[in-house]
Amino acid sequence: MSPQAFLFDLDGTLLDTLADLGSACNRMLAAHGWPEHPVDAYRRMIGDGFVRLVERALPPDILPSLRPGQLDRLVREGKEAYSAHLKDATRPYPGMPDAVAELRARGCRLGVLSNKPDPQTRELVETFFPGCFHAVHGGRQGVPLKPDPAAALAMLGELGTDRTCTWYVGDSDVDMLTARHAGLAAIGVAWGFRGEEEVAGAGAARIVRHPSELCAFAGIAPPVDKTQ
C-alpha cells in the first residue's frame, strides 16, 4: 500500500506572505508613479502566479497599453523587489510548524506545490520548515501552473504515493480546482488569504480552522472520486 501523503499550497496555507508580496508589488507600482494598493487588497490577487499578480496590481488602463516586453520587465521588477524582501514579515501560521512536524513523525509523505517562482518557494520552505518536506516545487518553466493538475500528479510520483492516499491542503479556489483536476480530496484551510467561504464553495472535502486539526487526517483515507 502507498504511504499517506499531504500536498500543501504555500502562500496563505503554510505561510502568511501577504505583507511581503503586497509590499513588493507596491514598490514596483510606486517606481512607475502608479497608485499603490492596501496590502489587504492583495488577498484577491495572489494565487495564480507572479505574472497574474502583476497584471492584477496594475492600473486598469495600463495593461492594455503596454508595449511588447513591458509586462515581462514589470514582472522582473516585482520579482526582484520581492526577492530582496522575501522574509521581512513572512511567518508560518501559528501551529503550522508543529502540525507539519507531527505529520512527518507519523510517517506521512509531505510536499509543497506553489505557483510562486520555484527559487523563492524553495528558500521559504527551507527557512521556515527545514528538513520537513520530501518534495518542494514552485512555478517552473515548461510546467503549467495550478489549477492544471500536471505538477500535482508528478509530485505523487516523487513522494512514492498515489491519489487514493493523498490529501491536498490549500486556501483558495485555485487549490480546490487543482485537487479536483488531479482527482485528489481537498482540505480547505479557514485561516488563509481567501477564507472558509471560498474553499467551501470551491469543493473542499473538509475544512480545518487550526493547523493542529490536520493531524486528525493522518491515517484516514481521503474520499477520492474513483471515476477520475
C-alpha positions as CSV (number, residue, x, y, z in Angstrom):
1,M,0.0,0.0,0.0
2,S,1.2,3.5,-0.8
3,P,2.2,5.8,2.1
4,Q,-0.2,8.5,3.1
5,A,0.7,11.9,1.7
6,F,-0.2,15.6,2.1
7,L,0.4,18.2,-0.7
8,F,0.4,21.7,0.7
9,D,-0.1,25.1,-1.0
10,L,2.4,27.7,0.3
11,D,1.0,31.2,0.3
12,G,-2.0,31.5,2.6
13,T,-1.7,27.9,3.7
14,L,1.7,27.2,5.3
15,L,3.0,30.8,5.3
16,D,1.4,34.3,5.7
17,T,3.3,36.0,2.9
18,L,0.7,38.7,2.2
19,A,2.6,41.7,3.5
20,D,5.8,40.9,1.7
21,L,4.1,40.2,-1.6
22,G,1.9,43.3,-1.4
23,S,4.9,45.5,-0.4
24,A,6.9,44.2,-3.4
25,C,4.2,44.9,-5.8
26,N,3.7,48.4,-4.3
27,R,7.4,49.1,-4.7
28,M,7.1,48.2,-8.4
29,L,4.0,50.4,-8.8
30,A,5.5,53.3,-7.0
31,A,8.6,53.2,-9.1
32,H,6.4,54.0,-12.2
33,G,4.3,56.6,-10.5
34,W,1.2,54.3,-10.3
35,P,-1.1,54.1,-7.3
36,E,-0.4,51.5,-4.7
37,H,-2.9,49.1,-3.1
38,P,-3.7,48.5,0.5
39,V,-1.8,45.3,1.4
40,D,-5.1,43.6,2.3
41,A,-6.3,44.1,-1.3
42,Y,-3.7,41.6,-2.5
43,R,-5.6,38.7,-0.9
44,R,-7.7,38.6,-4.1
45,M,-4.7,39.0,-6.4
46,I,-2.4,36.2,-5.2
47,G,-2.6,32.6,-6.2
48,D,-2.2,32.3,-10.0
49,G,1.5,33.0,-10.3
50,F,3.5,36.2,-10.4
51,V,2.5,37.3,-13.9
52,R,-1.2,37.4,-13.0
53,L,-0.3,39.1,-9.7
54,V,1.4,42.0,-11.5
55,E,-1.4,42.2,-14.1
56,R,-4.0,42.5,-11.4
57,A,-1.9,45.1,-9.5
58,L,-1.5,47.4,-12.5
59,P,-4.0,50.3,-13.0
60,P,-6.8,49.0,-15.3
61,D,-5.8,51.4,-18.1
62,I,-2.2,50.5,-18.1
63,L,-2.2,46.8,-19.0
64,P,-3.8,47.2,-22.5
65,S,-1.4,49.9,-23.4
66,L,1.8,48.1,-22.6
67,R,4.2,47.5,-25.5
68,P,5.7,44.1,-26.2
69,G,8.1,43.1,-23.5
70,Q,7.0,45.8,-21.0
71,L,4.9,43.3,-18.9
72,D,7.9,41.0,-18.7
73,R,10.0,43.8,-17.4
74,L,7.5,44.8,-14.8
75,V,7.2,41.2,-13.6
76,R,11.0,41.0,-13.3
77,E,10.9,44.3,-11.3
78,G,8.3,42.8,-9.0
79,K,10.2,39.6,-8.5
80,E,13.4,41.4,-7.7
81,A,11.6,43.6,-5.2
82,Y,10.1,40.5,-3.6
83,S,13.3,38.6,-3.5
84,A,15.0,41.5,-1.8
85,H,12.4,41.5,1.0
86,L,11.3,37.8,0.9
87,K,11.2,37.2,4.6
88,D,10.7,40.7,6.1
89,A,7.2,40.0,7.5
90,T,6.6,36.4,6.3
91,R,5.9,33.9,9.0
92,P,4.3,30.4,9.4
93,Y,0.7,30.4,10.5
94,P,0.6,29.7,14.3
95,G,0.7,26.0,14.9
96,M,1.7,25.1,11.4
97,P,5.3,24.0,12.1
98,D,4.1,21.7,14.9
99,A,1.4,20.2,12.6
100,V,3.9,19.6,9.8
101,A,6.4,18.0,12.2
102,E,3.7,15.8,13.6
103,L,2.6,14.6,10.2
104,R,6.1,13.7,9.3
105,A,6.7,12.0,12.6
106,R,3.7,9.8,11.8
107,G,5.3,8.6,8.6
108,C,3.4,10.8,6.1
109,R,5.0,11.9,2.9
110,L,4.8,15.7,2.6
111,G,5.1,18.0,-0.4
112,V,4.7,21.7,-1.2
113,L,3.3,22.8,-4.5
114,S,3.1,26.6,-5.2
115,N,2.6,28.9,-8.1
116,K,5.3,31.2,-6.6
117,P,8.6,31.1,-8.5
118,D,10.5,28.0,-7.7
119,P,13.6,29.5,-6.2
120,Q,11.6,31.7,-3.8
121,T,9.4,28.7,-2.9
122,R,12.4,26.6,-2.0
123,E,14.1,29.3,0.0
124,L,11.0,30.0,2.1
125,V,10.3,26.3,2.8
126,E,13.9,25.6,3.8
127,T,13.9,28.7,6.0
128,F,10.7,28.1,7.9
129,F,10.3,24.3,7.6
130,P,13.9,22.9,7.3
131,G,14.0,19.3,6.5
132,C,10.3,18.8,6.9
133,F,9.1,18.2,3.3
134,H,10.1,15.4,0.9
135,A,9.4,17.4,-2.3
136,V,9.1,21.1,-2.9
137,H,8.2,22.8,-6.2
138,G,7.2,26.3,-7.2
139,G,6.4,27.7,-10.7
140,R,8.9,26.4,-13.2
141,Q,9.4,27.0,-16.9
142,G,7.6,24.4,-19.0
143,V,5.4,23.2,-16.2
144,P,1.8,24.6,-16.2
145,L,0.7,26.4,-13.0
146,K,-2.1,25.3,-10.8
147,P,-5.0,24.6,-11.3
148,D,-3.5,22.4,-14.0
149,P,-3.0,19.1,-12.3
150,A,0.3,18.1,-14.0
151,A,2.6,19.3,-11.2
152,A,0.4,17.7,-8.5
153,L,0.3,14.4,-10.3
154,A,4.0,14.4,-10.9
155,M,4.7,15.1,-7.2
156,L,2.7,12.0,-6.2
157,G,5.4,10.0,-8.1
158,E,8.2,11.9,-6.3
159,L,6.6,11.1,-3.0
160,G,6.0,7.4,-3.9
161,T,2.3,7.5,-3.2
162,D,-0.9,7.8,-5.2
163,R,-4.1,9.9,-5.1
164,T,-6.0,7.3,-3.1
165,C,-3.7,8.1,-0.2
166,T,-3.2,11.8,-0.6
167,W,-4.9,14.9,0.8
168,Y,-4.4,18.3,-0.9
169,V,-4.3,21.3,1.5
170,G,-4.9,24.8,0.4
171,D,-6.6,28.1,1.0
172,S,-8.1,29.2,-2.4
173,D,-10.4,28.2,-5.2
174,V,-7.3,27.6,-7.3
175,D,-6.2,25.0,-4.8
176,M,-9.6,23.3,-4.7
177,L,-9.7,23.2,-8.5
178,T,-6.1,21.8,-8.6
179,A,-7.3,19.0,-6.3
180,R,-10.4,18.3,-8.3
181,H,-8.5,18.2,-11.6
182,A,-5.9,15.8,-10.1
183,G,-8.6,13.6,-8.5
184,L,-7.5,14.4,-5.0
185,A,-9.5,15.1,-1.9
186,A,-9.0,18.7,-0.7
187,I,-8.8,20.1,2.8
188,G,-9.6,23.8,2.8
189,V,-8.0,26.0,5.5
190,A,-10.1,28.7,7.0
191,W,-7.1,30.9,8.1
192,G,-5.8,31.7,4.6
193,F,-6.0,34.7,2.2
194,R,-9.4,33.7,0.8
195,G,-11.3,32.4,3.8
196,E,-13.6,29.5,4.7
197,E,-16.4,30.5,2.4
198,E,-14.3,30.4,-0.7
199,V,-12.8,27.0,-0.1
200,A,-16.1,25.5,1.0
201,G,-17.8,26.9,-2.2
202,A,-15.0,25.6,-4.4
203,G,-15.4,22.0,-3.2
204,A,-13.3,21.3,-0.2
205,A,-14.0,17.8,1.1
206,R,-13.0,19.0,4.6
207,I,-12.5,22.4,6.4
208,V,-9.9,23.0,9.1
209,R,-9.7,26.1,11.3
210,H,-6.4,25.5,13.0
211,P,-3.3,23.6,11.7
212,S,-3.4,21.1,14.6
213,E,-6.6,19.7,13.1
214,L,-4.7,18.4,10.1
215,C,-3.1,15.7,12.3
216,A,-6.6,14.1,12.6
217,F,-6.4,13.2,8.9
218,A,-3.2,11.1,9.3
219,G,-4.2,7.5,8.8
220,I,-7.6,8.4,7.3
221,A,-8.1,7.6,3.7
222,P,-9.3,10.5,1.6
223,P,-12.7,10.3,-0.2
224,V,-11.3,10.1,-3.7
225,D,-13.6,10.1,-6.7
226,K,-13.0,6.7,-8.2
227,T,-14.3,7.9,-11.6
228,Q,-11.2,10.1,-12.2
